[in-house]
Amino acid sequence: MFNKLTQTSFYYGWVIAAIASLGLFFSGPGQTFAISMFTEIYMEEFNLSPSTVSNLYSIATLIAGFLLFTIGKLTDIYGQRVMMVVVGLGLAFATFWNAMITGPVMMFFGFFMLRIFGQGSMTLVPNTLVPQWFLEKRGRAFSVMAVGGFAAASLFPPLNAFLVQQISWRMTWVFWGVALLVIFIPLVILFVRNKPEDVGEVIDGRAKGRPKTRSSSRLPVFLLVSLNALILLTLIPPIHETLTERFDWIPNIYVRLIVLAALLVSLFFLIKTRRAKGEQVDVPEPSSESEDVKEDQEVSWTLKEAMKTRAFWVILFCVSVPAMTNTGITFHLVSIADNKGLSLEIAALVLSLMAIIGFPVTFVSGYLVDRFKVNYILAVTFLIHVVAISWLYFASSATGAIIYGVIWGLAHGFERIVLNIVWPNYFGRVHLGSIKSIAQSTMVVGSALGPLPFGYFYEWFNGFGEILLVMLIFPLTAMLLAIFSPAPRYEDYHG
């Protein structure tokens, strides 16, 4: 049965990308945007202060971040399929635990398990699985995977709010645990394979013995189906009612902009596909030796070897910058807006625009990183960050804030792909779990520390202008470092 399930008329890697996308979606219970729906309830239920809940959450997040290296190492040893099942079971247990908490001690362990299995591991493992299946099409595959993350960020808050009202907050946690056990884990067991060789394929999509054809991509079809599915989800009465209630301040013009952005992205890929279809030709099957040579061109570094390169530390710094700056700005965005005389609704609209614009941009950035050097795309990403923070510094009107949300969304769409793809592109696939876990830990620590300087600067200067200027230093530095940090050459470090 398992052999039949993995025999498809198209490259099986796209199935893997879809399951990885589902993994990012099911990281939702451990993400801040989902947990935040319960914090107010916890404070009322257990008579806790906001600072107590925040401290429990921050400490649990930091500890989870430091332990992610263990998850990465285990992924290298046992493979992504086993680890996705283990992590899924761990996250399901975490949701059941959170359904039973009775005080701050249980809450701390609940936060810890949600963060290490959800926000940490359920993001880490899919990000190490997709690169095993793609090389030349890696950017596009990461774009497909990113759909799950954007879907989670869009759907979890309103869906959690609805479930809490309908079935209580404890049963909401149970709901997600059951969903993991019934939907996610069986799909992983049935369909996930660690690498192309496990199903008789080679990386990027040519099965051994099958003639290679330049056929049209199925990505546009996937895009259109995904977009229609998301639109249909919003028509479900409870979700529609919740969205209408929470976002009734969004003018119709922004709804039209969302639809227009989706159509433009779909059109972009449809045109690309039609052009490729017109050039479709059969290519003779090369010898297996030439296939192996091409595949072996990607050298895999161990973590110890990677840490000896300058590029490793540069990229590690680069991935920490958005984690710190984005979290700091997001955490204090309402206060920043209020300091500029803007309303809570405008702050919420900026966050919505960031996610809305970022989603289609991921497909464009995935297309670009397949065609240009990743360090140049990384530099462009930080340039957009510089523009975004600079614009926020000067913005003082609702229109200015909305433009900031658009620029921020562009940066978010690029970083979602580039910061994940840079690791396999620089250091290969074999030891990716260990290497990527260091990056993931750095991002978690950066996100935990990011809000602190904003709070201190506000107390010192009674505003956020000064800290925004200071924060400009980080993306500017990262941009310059990225330009001069191409992928390291293995022979330069090994004679």
C-alpha positions as CSV (number, residue, x, y, z in Angstrom):
1,M,0.0,0.0,0.0
2,F,2.8,2.4,0.9
3,N,4.5,1.9,-2.5
4,K,1.3,2.7,-4.3
5,L,0.7,5.8,-2.2
6,T,4.1,7.2,-3.2
7,Q,3.8,6.4,-7.0
8,T,2.5,9.6,-8.6
9,S,2.4,10.9,-12.1
10,F,4.3,14.0,-11.0
11,Y,7.3,14.5,-8.8
12,Y,6.5,13.2,-5.3
13,G,8.5,16.1,-3.8
14,W,5.4,18.3,-4.3
15,V,3.4,16.0,-2.0
16,I,6.2,16.4,0.6
17,A,6.0,20.2,0.2
18,A,2.2,20.0,0.8
19,I,2.6,17.9,4.0
20,A,5.4,20.3,5.1
21,S,2.9,23.2,4.6
22,L,0.4,21.3,6.7
23,G,3.1,20.9,9.4
24,L,3.6,24.7,9.5
25,F,-0.2,25.1,9.8
26,F,-0.3,22.7,12.7
27,S,2.5,24.6,14.4
28,G,-0.3,27.1,15.1
29,P,-1.2,25.9,18.7
30,G,2.4,26.8,19.7
31,Q,2.6,30.2,18.0
32,T,2.1,33.5,19.8
33,F,-0.9,34.4,17.6
34,A,-2.8,31.4,18.9
35,I,-1.6,31.4,22.6
36,S,-2.4,35.1,22.9
37,M,-6.1,34.2,22.7
38,F,-5.8,32.4,26.0
39,T,-3.6,34.8,28.1
40,E,-6.5,37.1,29.2
41,I,-8.5,34.0,30.1
42,Y,-5.6,32.6,32.2
43,M,-5.2,35.9,34.1
44,E,-8.9,35.9,35.0
45,E,-9.2,32.2,35.7
46,F,-6.1,31.9,37.9
47,N,-6.0,35.5,39.2
48,L,-2.6,36.2,37.7
49,S,-1.1,39.6,36.7
50,P,-0.1,40.3,33.1
51,S,3.6,40.5,34.1
52,T,3.4,37.0,35.7
53,V,1.9,35.4,32.6
54,S,4.4,37.3,30.4
55,N,7.4,36.2,32.5
56,L,6.2,32.5,32.4
57,Y,5.8,32.7,28.7
58,S,9.2,34.4,28.0
59,I,11.2,32.0,30.2
60,A,9.5,29.0,28.7
61,T,10.2,30.3,25.2
62,L,13.9,30.9,26.0
63,I,14.4,27.4,27.5
64,A,12.6,25.9,24.5
65,G,14.8,27.8,22.1
66,F,18.0,26.6,23.8
67,L,16.8,23.0,23.6
68,L,15.9,23.1,19.9
69,F,19.5,21.9,19.0
70,T,18.5,18.5,20.5
71,I,15.5,18.3,18.1
72,G,17.8,19.1,15.2
73,K,20.3,16.5,16.1
74,L,17.6,13.9,16.5
75,T,16.2,14.8,13.1
76,D,19.7,14.2,11.5
77,I,19.8,10.8,13.3
78,Y,16.2,9.4,12.9
79,G,15.0,11.4,9.9
80,Q,12.1,13.8,9.3
81,R,9.4,11.3,9.1
82,V,10.0,9.8,12.5
83,M,10.5,13.2,14.1
84,M,7.4,14.7,12.6
85,V,5.4,11.9,14.2
86,V,7.2,12.4,17.5
87,V,6.8,16.2,17.4
88,G,3.1,15.8,16.4
89,L,2.5,13.5,19.4
90,G,4.3,15.9,21.7
91,L,2.3,18.9,20.5
92,A,-0.9,16.9,20.9
93,F,0.1,16.0,24.5
94,A,0.9,19.7,25.1
95,T,-2.6,20.8,24.0
96,F,-4.2,18.2,26.3
97,W,-2.0,19.4,29.1
98,N,-3.0,23.0,28.5
99,A,-6.6,21.9,28.7
100,M,-6.1,20.6,32.2
101,I,-3.9,23.4,33.8
102,T,-4.9,24.6,37.2
103,G,-2.2,27.2,38.0
104,P,1.0,28.9,37.1
105,V,3.3,25.8,37.5
106,M,1.2,23.8,35.0
107,M,0.9,26.8,32.8
108,F,4.7,27.2,32.6
109,F,5.2,23.6,31.5
110,G,2.3,24.0,29.1
111,F,3.9,27.0,27.6
112,F,7.2,25.2,27.4
113,M,5.8,22.2,25.5
114,L,3.8,24.4,23.2
115,R,6.8,26.4,22.3
116,I,9.3,23.5,21.8
117,F,7.0,21.2,20.0
118,G,4.9,23.9,18.2
119,Q,6.7,27.1,17.5
120,G,10.1,25.4,17.5
121,S,10.0,21.8,16.3
122,M,7.0,21.9,14.1
123,T,8.7,24.7,12.2
124,L,12.2,23.3,12.3
125,V,11.5,19.7,11.0
126,P,9.4,20.7,7.8
127,N,12.1,23.3,7.0
128,T,14.7,20.5,7.0
129,L,12.5,18.1,5.0
130,V,11.8,20.2,1.9
131,P,15.5,20.8,1.1
132,Q,16.0,17.0,0.9
133,W,13.7,16.9,-2.1
134,F,14.6,20.1,-4.0
135,L,17.7,21.7,-5.3
136,E,17.1,23.8,-8.4
137,K,13.4,24.3,-7.5
138,R,14.0,24.8,-3.8
139,G,12.7,28.4,-3.7
140,R,9.4,27.4,-5.3
141,A,9.0,24.5,-2.9
142,F,9.6,26.7,0.1
143,S,6.9,29.1,-1.3
144,V,4.4,26.2,-1.3
145,M,5.4,25.3,2.2
146,A,5.0,28.9,3.4
147,V,1.3,28.8,2.6
148,G,0.7,26.7,5.7
149,G,2.3,29.4,7.9
150,F,0.2,32.2,6.5
151,A,-2.9,30.1,6.7
152,A,-2.3,29.4,10.4
153,A,-1.6,33.1,11.2
154,S,-4.8,34.1,9.4
155,L,-7.2,31.4,10.7
156,F,-6.1,30.5,14.2
157,P,-7.0,33.7,16.0
158,P,-10.6,34.0,14.7
159,L,-11.1,30.2,14.9
160,N,-9.8,30.1,18.5
161,A,-12.0,33.0,19.4
162,F,-15.0,31.2,18.0
163,L,-14.2,27.9,19.6
164,V,-13.6,29.5,23.0
165,Q,-17.1,31.1,22.8
166,Q,-18.8,27.9,21.6
167,I,-17.1,25.0,23.5
168,S,-14.9,26.7,26.2
169,W,-11.2,27.4,26.3
170,R,-10.3,23.9,27.7
171,M,-12.2,22.1,24.9
172,T,-10.5,24.3,22.4
173,W,-7.2,22.9,23.4
174,V,-8.6,19.4,23.2
175,F,-9.9,20.2,19.7
176,W,-6.5,20.9,18.4
177,G,-5.0,17.9,20.1
178,V,-7.6,15.6,18.4
179,A,-7.0,17.4,15.0
180,L,-3.2,16.6,15.3
181,L,-3.9,12.9,16.1
182,V,-6.6,12.4,13.5
183,I,-5.4,14.5,10.6
184,F,-1.7,15.4,10.8
185,I,0.0,12.3,12.2
186,P,-1.8,9.8,9.9
187,L,-0.9,11.9,6.9
188,V,2.7,12.0,7.9
189,I,2.9,8.3,8.4
190,L,1.2,7.6,5.1
191,F,2.9,10.1,2.8
192,V,6.1,11.5,4.3
193,R,9.4,10.0,3.1
194,N,12.8,11.4,4.1
195,K,14.4,11.7,0.7
196,P,13.7,11.1,-3.0
197,E,15.8,7.9,-3.1
198,D,13.2,6.3,-0.8
199,V,10.6,6.3,-3.6
200,G,13.0,5.8,-6.5
201,E,13.3,9.4,-7.5
202,V,16.3,11.8,-7.7
203,I,16.3,15.3,-6.3
204,D,14.1,17.9,-8.2
205,G,12.0,15.4,-10.0
206,R,13.4,12.9,-12.5
207,A,12.5,9.3,-11.6
208,K,15.2,6.9,-12.6
209,G,14.4,5.3,-16.0
210,R,11.8,8.0,-16.8
211,P,12.5,10.4,-19.7
212,K,12.9,14.0,-18.5
213,T,10.3,16.4,-19.8
214,R,10.1,20.1,-19.5
215,S,6.5,20.0,-18.5
216,S,4.4,22.8,-17.2
217,S,4.4,23.4,-13.5
218,R,1.5,22.5,-11.3
219,L,2.2,25.3,-8.9
220,P,-0.3,27.7,-10.5
221,V,-3.1,25.1,-10.1
222,F,-2.0,24.6,-6.5
223,L,-2.1,28.3,-6.0
224,L,-5.6,28.8,-7.5
225,V,-7.0,25.8,-5.5
226,S,-5.4,27.1,-2.3
227,L,-6.7,30.6,-2.7
228,N,-10.2,29.3,-3.5
229,A,-10.1,27.0,-0.5
230,L,-9.2,30.0,1.8
231,I,-12.0,32.0,0.3
232,L,-14.5,29.2,0.8
233,L,-13.3,28.8,4.4
234,T,-14.3,32.4,5.1
235,L,-17.8,31.6,3.9
236,I,-18.3,29.1,6.7
237,P,-20.9,30.8,8.9
238,P,-18.9,30.8,12.3
239,I,-15.6,31.9,10.6
240,H,-17.4,34.5,8.5
241,E,-19.2,35.9,11.6
242,T,-16.0,36.0,13.6
243,L,-14.0,37.7,10.8
244,T,-16.8,40.2,10.2
245,E,-17.0,41.1,13.9
246,R,-13.2,41.4,14.3
247,F,-12.4,43.2,11.0
248,D,-15.6,45.2,10.4
249,W,-13.4,48.4,10.3
250,I,-11.6,47.2,7.1
251,P,-13.0,49.2,4.2
252,N,-14.1,47.4,1.1
253,I,-11.2,48.8,-0.9
254,Y,-8.7,46.7,1.1
255,V,-10.8,43.6,0.4
256,R,-10.5,44.4,-3.3
257,L,-6.7,44.9,-2.9
258,I,-6.5,41.4,-1.3
259,V,-8.3,39.8,-4.2
260,L,-6.3,41.8,-6.7
261,A,-3.0,40.7,-5.1
262,A,-4.1,37.0,-5.3
263,L,-5.1,37.3,-8.9
264,L,-1.9,39.0,-9.9
265,V,0.2,36.2,-8.3
266,S,-1.9,33.6,-10.0
267,L,-1.6,35.4,-13.3
268,F,2.2,35.6,-12.9
269,F,2.5,31.9,-12.6
270,L,-0.1,31.1,-15.2
271,I,1.8,33.2,-17.8
272,K,5.1,31.5,-16.8
273,T,3.5,28.1,-17.1
274,R,2.0,28.8,-20.6
275,R,5.4,30.0,-21.8
276,A,7.0,26.8,-20.4
277,K,4.3,24.7,-22.0
278,G,5.0,26.2,-25.4
279,E,8.6,25.2,-25.1
280,Q,7.9,21.7,-24.0
281,V,10.4,19.2,-25.4
282,D,11.5,15.7,-24.6
283,V,15.0,15.4,-23.4
284,P,16.9,12.1,-23.7
285,E,17.6,10.4,-20.4
286,P,21.2,10.8,-19.4
287,S,23.2,8.1,-17.8
288,S,22.8,7.4,-14.1
289,E,26.4,8.5,-13.7
290,S,25.7,12.0,-14.9
291,E,22.6,12.2,-12.7
292,D,24.7,11.3,-9.6
293,V,27.4,13.8,-10.5
294,K,24.8,16.6,-10.8
295,E,23.2,15.6,-7.5
296,D,26.6,15.3,-5.7
297,Q,27.5,18.9,-6.7
298,E,25.7,19.9,-3.5
299,V,28.3,19.4,-0.7
300,S,27.0,18.8,2.8
301,W,28.9,20.3,5.7
302,T,28.8,19.1,9.3
303,L,27.8,21.6,12.0
304,K,31.4,21.7,13.2
305,E,32.7,22.4,9.7
306,A,30.0,25.0,9.1
307,M,30.9,26.8,12.3
308,K,34.4,27.3,11.1
309,T,33.2,29.5,8.2
310,R,32.7,33.2,8.2
311,A,29.4,32.8,6.3
312,F,27.8,30.7,9.1
313,W,28.2,33.5,11.6
314,V,27.1,36.2,9.2
315,I,23.9,34.3,8.3
316,L,23.3,33.5,11.9
317,F,23.4,37.2,12.7
318,C,21.2,37.9,9.7
319,V,18.4,35.5,10.8
320,S,18.4,37.0,14.3
321,V,17.8,40.6,13.0
322,P,14.2,40.1,11.7
323,A,13.3,38.0,14.8
324,M,14.4,40.8,17.1
325,T,13.2,43.9,15.2
326,N,9.9,42.4,14.0
327,T,9.0,41.0,17.4
328,G,9.9,44.3,19.1
329,I,7.8,46.4,16.7
330,T,4.9,43.9,16.7
331,F,4.8,43.7,20.5
332,H,4.7,47.5,20.9
333,L,2.8,48.3,17.7
334,V,-0.3,49.5,19.5
335,S,1.8,51.8,21.7
336,I,3.8,53.1,18.7
337,A,0.5,53.9,16.9
338,D,-0.9,55.6,20.0
339,N,2.3,57.6,20.4
340,K,1.7,58.8,16.9
341,G,-1.9,59.7,17.5
342,L,-3.2,56.7,15.6
343,S,-6.0,54.3,16.7
344,L,-6.0,50.7,17.7
345,E,-7.8,49.9,14.5
346,I,-5.0,51.3,12.4
347,A,-2.5,49.2,14.3
348,A,-4.5,46.1,13.7
349,L,-4.9,47.0,10.0
350,V,-1.1,47.3,9.7
351,L,-0.7,43.8,11.1
352,S,-3.3,42.4,8.7
353,L,-1.6,44.1,5.7
354,M,1.7,42.6,6.7
355,A,0.2,39.1,6.5
356,I,-1.9,39.8,3.4
357,I,0.9,41.3,1.4
358,G,3.5,38.8,2.6
359,F,1.6,35.8,1.4
360,P,1.8,36.4,-2.4
361,V,5.3,37.9,-2.1
362,T,6.6,34.5,-0.9
363,F,5.9,33.1,-4.3
364,V,7.8,35.9,-6.0
365,S,10.7,35.6,-3.6
366,G,10.8,31.8,-4.1
367,Y,10.9,32.3,-7.8
368,L,13.8,34.8,-7.5
369,V,16.0,32.7,-5.2
370,D,16.0,29.9,-7.7
371,R,17.5,32.3,-10.3
372,F,19.8,34.6,-8.4
373,K,22.4,34.2,-5.7
374,V,20.7,33.9,-2.4
375,N,23.0,36.4,-0.6
376,Y,21.9,39.1,-3.0
377,I,18.2,38.4,-2.4
378,L,19.0,38.4,1.4
379,A,20.6,41.9,1.0
380,V,17.5,43.1,-0.9
381,T,15.3,41.7,2.0
382,F,17.2,43.8,4.6
383,L,17.1,46.9,2.3
384,I,13.3,46.6,2.4
385,H,13.5,46.3,6.2
386,V,15.6,49.5,6.3
387,V,13.0,51.3,4.1
388,A,10.1,49.9,6.3
389,I,11.6,51.1,9.7
390,S,12.6,54.4,8.2
391,W,9.1,54.9,6.9
392,L,7.6,54.0,10.3
393,Y,9.9,56.6,12.0
394,F,8.4,59.4,9.8
395,A,4.8,58.1,9.5
396,S,2.3,60.2,11.4
397,S,-1.0,59.6,9.6
398,A,-3.2,56.6,8.8
399,T,-2.1,56.6,5.2
400,G,1.5,56.5,6.2
401,A,0.8,53.6,8.6
402,I,-0.9,51.7,5.9
403,I,2.0,52.2,3.5
404,Y,4.3,51.0,6.2
405,G,2.1,47.8,6.5
406,V,2.6,47.2,2.8
407,I,6.4,47.7,2.9
408,W,6.6,45.5,6.0
409,G,4.6,42.8,4.2
410,L,7.1,42.9,1.3
411,A,9.9,42.4,3.7
412,H,8.1,39.6,5.6
413,G,7.3,37.8,2.3
414,F,11.0,37.8,1.3
415,E,12.4,36.8,4.7
416,R,9.9,33.9,5.0
417,I,11.7,32.2,2.1
418,V,15.3,33.6,2.1
419,L,16.1,33.0,5.8
420,N,15.0,29.3,5.5
421,I,16.5,28.5,2.1
422,V,20.0,30.0,2.8
423,W,21.0,27.2,5.1
424,P,20.6,24.2,2.7
425,N,21.9,26.4,-0.1
426,Y,25.1,27.2,1.8
427,F,25.7,24.0,3.8
428,G,23.8,21.1,2.1
429,R,21.2,18.6,3.2
430,V,22.8,15.9,5.2
431,H,23.4,17.7,8.5
432,L,20.7,20.3,8.0
433,G,18.8,19.4,11.2
434,S,21.8,20.3,13.5
435,I,22.7,23.4,11.5
436,K,19.1,24.7,11.2
437,S,18.4,24.1,14.9
438,I,21.1,26.6,15.8
439,A,19.4,29.2,13.6
440,Q,16.0,28.4,15.0
441,S,17.3,28.8,18.5
442,T,18.9,32.1,17.7
443,M,15.6,33.3,16.2
444,V,13.6,32.2,19.3
445,V,16.1,34.0,21.6
446,G,16.0,37.1,19.4
447,S,12.2,37.1,19.4
448,A,12.2,36.8,23.2
449,L,14.7,39.7,23.7
450,G,13.3,42.0,20.9
451,P,10.6,43.8,22.9
452,L,12.9,44.8,25.8
453,P,14.8,47.7,24.3
454,F,11.6,49.2,23.0
455,G,10.2,49.3,26.6
456,Y,13.4,50.8,28.0
457,F,13.7,53.5,25.4
458,Y,10.1,54.5,25.8
459,E,10.7,55.0,29.5
460,W,13.9,57.0,28.9
461,F,12.6,59.2,26.0
462,N,8.8,59.0,26.3
463,G,8.6,57.8,22.7
464,F,9.7,55.2,20.2
465,G,11.5,57.4,17.6
466,E,15.0,56.9,19.2
467,I,14.7,53.1,19.4
468,L,13.6,52.9,15.7
469,L,16.7,54.8,14.7
470,V,18.8,52.4,16.8
471,M,17.1,49.4,15.2
472,L,18.0,50.6,11.7
473,I,21.6,49.7,12.5
474,F,20.8,46.0,12.5
475,P,19.2,45.5,9.0
476,L,21.8,48.0,7.6
477,T,24.6,45.9,9.0
478,A,23.0,42.6,7.9
479,M,22.5,44.0,4.4
480,L,26.2,44.9,4.0
481,L,27.3,41.6,5.5
482,A,25.0,39.6,3.2
483,I,26.3,41.3,0.0
484,F,29.8,40.1,0.8
485,S,29.0,36.7,2.1
486,P,28.4,34.2,-0.7
487,A,28.1,30.5,-0.1
488,P,31.4,29.2,1.2
489,R,33.5,26.8,-1.0
490,Y,34.1,23.5,0.7
491,E,37.6,23.2,-0.8
492,D,38.7,26.5,0.7
493,Y,38.3,25.1,4.2
494,H,39.5,21.5,3.4
495,G,42.6,22.0,1.3
